[in-house]
């Protein structure tokens, strides 16, 4: 059992976005999120090789503004519904606040990717990028 | 910039599977992976409330057998192709080895979920569960 061992995430880059506060954020990327830049740290840039404009990627982020102690919440904005577990929701508040985003590569930059759409705050740490199969 | 700050993952449970070694694993879940149990630790079980049989979920795991120093590799098993960056592949070897899996809930258990299919080794730590929207 690995229940009590912990692991360390080292962000590989950061989101640059016009979304500056939680009030600016749509609930999901397909609800009007803007494009954003994934600025990748120099030591990880060679991991981008082979990614091309037009490819769909999953982007995993660390939702640094989340409350990790929340285990149940109201579904979306429906405060009159019964509470449900956070594993049944996409709320950022959860034990390990990893954000999942799917976006298209708009441009490959020297030090990262421009993608669209991305519902992540400016300054959000980027944890991983994977191609959509 | 959050480039050099690190974050701690605390697994919420563990995979119980008949897949006992990397040799048993198909490359992707849709290539014949078995069902598996996500055994959730008592302190996180209330986060499962609202998940039901038949729902599709994303499961994030920590690929504990991965090599985190690998930044480029051969695509799939094609050792004669040029190397590409790990962000352009689904290789478990990557800076932050978070596994992404999509599966259907076969049964809701008292202390977890039975899901199908799951291409994760027995003993793999479970990091997060999110509903597919």
Interface residues (C-beta under 8 A of the other chain):
Chain A: X1 X2 X3 X5 X6 X7 X8 X9 X10 X11 X12 X13 X14 X28 X41 X44 X46 X47 X48 X49 X50 X51 X57 X58 X60 X62 X64 X71 X72 X75 X83 X84 X85 X86 X87 X88 X89 X90 X94 X95 X96 X98 X100 X123 X124 X125 X127 X128 X129 X130 X131 X133
Chain B: X1 X2 X3 X5 X6 X7 X8 X9 X10 X11 X12 X13 X14 X28 X41 X44 X46 X47 X48 X49 X50 X51 X57 X58 X60 X62 X64 X71 X72 X75 X83 X84 X85 X86 X87 X88 X89 X90 X94 X95 X96 X98 X100 X123 X124 X125 X127 X128 X129 X130 X131 X133
